């Protein structure tokens, strides 16, 4: 993708960091994995401070560190779980986000129940990737937009493709307290969706 310069402040709204929220159940496996990896990608593509990626859990193990097996997956991808603590999903987290990416469709439904307007900008991670796959560069929101505005435009574009683009698998498997094979399944599902998701975001 040809990369231009990130947009400057608009007259209507001062530029602020784009806010991306990831959501799962306990906030110790899937959502922190996505949080840390997406923050790294966005920092590399746009510059540090242009985006804030956070995570939360619908039934979070509040203040717990990242699950060690999920943290091992993160480390294999070159990320670090250092300093992470789980937090519970509350309506302001959703309201303040420009884009919400969830682990499953049930998490997406919970997000929308907490803040109904989020129906316009909440997708599962695998849904987000599937809806973005194959879109030509010129149809993606341009990098001349400030980060927050671009995330909102991207969410509008992709939620508008629901029903027109087939999405066969919405969910990322929950590996918590399950066999090693489920951690591997989680990693494979994220890895398969990763190129399309990152291309759209960056």
C-alpha positions as MATLAB code, in Angstrom:
seq = 'XXXXXXXXXXXXXXXXXXXXXXXXXXXXXXXXXXXXXXXXXXXXXXXXXXXXXXXXXXXXXXXXXXXXXXXXXXXXXXXXXXXXXXXXXXXXXXXXXXXXXXXXXXXXXXXXXXXXXXXXXXXXXXXXXXXXXXXXXXXXXXXXXXXXXXXXXXXXXXXXXXXXXXXXXXXXXXXXXXXXXXXXXXXXXXXXXXXXXXXXXX';
ca = [
       0.000    0.000    0.000;
       1.231    3.466   -0.806;
       1.539    5.354    2.433;
       0.952    9.081    2.694;
       1.255   11.315    5.725;
      -1.197   11.037    8.592;
      -3.751   13.839    8.571;
      -3.370   16.985   10.622;
      -6.017   18.616   12.755;
      -9.314   19.327   11.024;
     -11.229   22.529   11.581;
     -14.185   20.615   13.043;
     -12.344   18.453   15.569;
      -8.769   18.586   16.815;
      -6.826   15.488   15.934;
      -6.658   12.994   18.795;
      -5.453    9.428   18.957;
      -7.625    6.846   17.273;
      -9.154    4.611   19.941;
      -9.454    0.880   19.285;
     -10.932   -1.428   21.918;
     -10.583   -5.222   21.885;
     -12.973   -7.386   23.909;
     -13.148  -10.992   25.091;
     -14.464  -12.736   28.211;
     -11.778  -12.739   30.904;
      -9.477  -10.136   29.313;
      -6.472  -12.351   29.893;
      -6.122  -14.336   26.627;
      -7.628  -13.185   23.345;
      -8.252   -9.467   23.820;
      -4.841   -8.655   25.357;
      -3.148  -10.624   22.586;
      -4.951   -8.488   20.011;
      -4.390   -5.308   22.034;
      -0.625   -5.670   22.245;
      -0.144   -6.830   18.655;
      -2.418   -4.206   17.106;
      -0.802   -1.430   19.142;
       2.576   -2.467   17.781;
       1.322   -2.513   14.184;
      -0.375    0.868   14.464;
       2.639    2.449   16.155;
       4.857    1.164   13.375;
       2.576    2.350   10.592;
       1.378    5.699   11.967;
       3.828    6.610   14.728;
       3.728    6.229   18.489;
       0.895    8.125   20.113;
      -1.390    8.222   17.082;
      -3.536    5.317   18.287;
      -4.546    3.956   21.684;
      -5.386    0.256   21.723;
      -6.961   -1.021   24.931;
      -8.879   -4.135   25.939;
     -11.512   -5.296   28.411;
     -13.485   -8.394   29.322;
     -17.215   -8.978   29.636;
     -16.480  -11.141   32.704;
     -12.949   -9.968   33.358;
     -10.595  -11.464   35.899;
      -9.944   -7.934   37.098;
      -6.312   -7.054   37.823;
      -5.035  -10.464   36.683;
      -1.996  -10.544   34.410;
      -2.195  -12.073   30.965;
      -2.691  -15.843   30.916;
       0.763  -17.398   30.641;
       0.010  -19.629   27.667;
      -1.577  -16.738   25.781;
       1.421  -14.621   26.772;
       3.663  -17.272   25.218;
       1.742  -16.858   21.962;
       2.249  -13.100   22.201;
       5.981  -13.536   22.760;
       6.250  -15.794   19.715;
       4.871  -12.867   17.717;
       7.496  -10.578   19.223;
       5.171   -8.871   21.690;
       5.343   -8.513   25.446;
       2.696   -8.950   28.171;
       4.691   -6.770   30.585;
       2.499   -4.540   32.720;
      -0.808   -5.895   31.482;
      -3.723   -6.179   33.944;
      -7.260   -7.234   33.102;
     -10.216   -4.866   33.405;
     -13.982   -5.226   33.150;
     -15.874   -3.878   30.156;
     -18.044   -0.874   31.048;
     -20.141    1.409   28.805;
     -17.705    4.363   28.749;
     -14.981    2.164   27.239;
     -17.306    1.397   24.326;
     -18.630    4.941   23.990;
     -15.108    6.391   23.790;
     -13.882    3.933   21.156;
     -13.775    4.612   17.429;
     -13.612    0.896   16.591;
     -14.335   -2.170   18.730;
     -13.011   -5.593   17.731;
     -14.337   -8.536   19.706;
     -13.334  -12.168   19.990;
     -16.832  -13.522   19.301;
     -20.275  -12.509   18.124;
     -21.553  -12.859   21.697;
     -19.001  -10.307   22.855;
     -20.070   -8.034   20.009;
     -23.682   -8.340   21.140;
     -22.689   -7.462   24.709;
     -20.820   -4.394   23.473;
     -23.918   -3.205   21.621;
     -26.151   -3.851   24.639;
     -23.874   -1.670   26.752;
     -23.812    1.121   24.159;
     -26.334    0.688   21.316;
     -24.606    3.188   19.016;
     -21.709    0.734   18.835;
     -23.688   -1.316   16.328;
     -22.033    1.010   13.794;
     -18.468    0.306   14.881;
     -18.290   -3.050   16.673;
     -17.216   -6.145   14.734;
     -15.611   -9.416   15.624;
     -11.931   -9.510   14.708;
     -12.431  -12.278   12.158;
     -15.479  -10.509   10.716;
     -13.454   -7.292   10.378;
     -10.736   -9.132    8.467;
     -13.180  -10.979    6.197;
     -15.090   -7.804    5.309;
     -11.829   -5.972    4.561;
     -10.288   -8.761    2.501;
     -10.114   -7.987   -1.183;
     -11.062   -4.329   -0.864;
      -8.855   -2.305   -3.210;
      -6.633    0.288   -1.590;
      -8.592    3.133   -3.139;
     -11.787    2.029   -1.380;
     -10.196    2.079    2.077;
     -10.330    5.374    3.996;
      -7.291    7.450    3.119;
      -4.386    8.234    5.377;
      -5.061   11.934    4.901;
      -7.773   11.474    7.547;
      -6.789   11.901   11.202;
      -6.492    8.503   12.951;
      -9.748    8.706   14.909;
     -11.709    9.821   11.888;
     -10.144    7.112    9.754;
     -11.063    4.374   12.254;
     -14.657    5.574   12.294;
     -14.778    5.715    8.498;
     -13.299    2.222    8.301;
     -15.904    0.892   10.738;
     -18.705    2.492    8.702;
     -17.339    1.038    5.478;
     -17.023   -2.499    6.805;
     -20.274   -2.675    8.773;
     -21.939   -1.492    5.573;
     -20.627   -4.593    3.809;
     -22.439   -6.968    6.173;
     -24.839   -9.157    4.272;
     -23.097   -8.468    0.983;
     -19.800  -10.185    1.763;
     -19.905  -13.768    3.060;
     -18.291  -14.252    6.464;
     -18.128  -17.922    7.358;
     -16.372  -17.757   10.743;
     -16.907  -14.975   13.261;
     -15.326  -16.255   16.468;
     -11.867  -16.800   17.927;
     -11.745  -19.917   20.124;
     -11.486  -19.362   23.883;
      -8.437  -21.293   25.115;
      -8.636  -20.464   28.837;
      -8.188  -23.579   30.975;
      -8.378  -25.733   27.875;
      -5.804  -28.003   26.214;
      -2.759  -26.708   24.360;
      -4.483  -27.497   21.072;
      -7.038  -24.758   21.715;
      -4.277  -22.177   22.246;
      -2.883  -23.317   18.922;
      -6.327  -22.982   17.331;
      -6.650  -19.441   18.725;
      -3.256  -18.501   17.319;
      -4.042  -19.997   13.911;
      -7.363  -18.144   13.711;
      -5.695  -14.829   14.534;
      -2.849  -15.519   12.139;
      -5.223  -16.302    9.261;
      -7.132  -13.044    9.736;
      -4.084  -10.921   10.487;
      -2.956   -9.780    6.998;
      -6.365   -8.451    5.958;
      -7.017   -6.794    9.301;
      -3.647   -5.077    9.488;
      -3.797   -3.954    5.866;
      -7.111   -2.227    6.529;
      -5.890   -0.583    9.728;
      -2.569    0.633    8.414;
];
